[in-house]
Amino acid sequence: QVQLVESGGGLVQPGGSLRLSCAASGNMFSLYDMGWYRQAPGKQRDLVARIIIGGITNYQDPVKGRFTISRDNAKNTVYLQMNSLKPEDTAVYYCNAFHQRFGNYWGQGTQVTVSS
């Protein structure tokens, strides 16, 4: 069982930055593929970025060059650095932990609002 707690969301002006954090419980964090997803009102939840074992990352096109995902296995934490934010980045951001054998887990979400 893994529990995920996101933090770092908030209100930011267009062009601004935010850093989201996701703290995971348990002692097998390094074995999980970690991802950030987002869900805007009335839309489905979509993958934003993912970091797998070994540190390989991938990003969806809308955030490439603006967002950076990273992880600190010693702190059981995954981060999402978001720069040059746009109004269309407004959404609830969810942290996800996946392991083919151990399961799929979600955090409760953190709201990010980009508005002037």
Secondary structure, DSSP 8 states (H G I E B T S, - for coil): ---EEEE--EEE-TT--EEEEEEE-SS-GGGSEEEEEEE-TTS--EEEEEE-TTS-EEE-GGGTTTEEEEEETTTTEEEEEE-S--GGG-EEEEEEEEETTTEEEE---EEEEE--
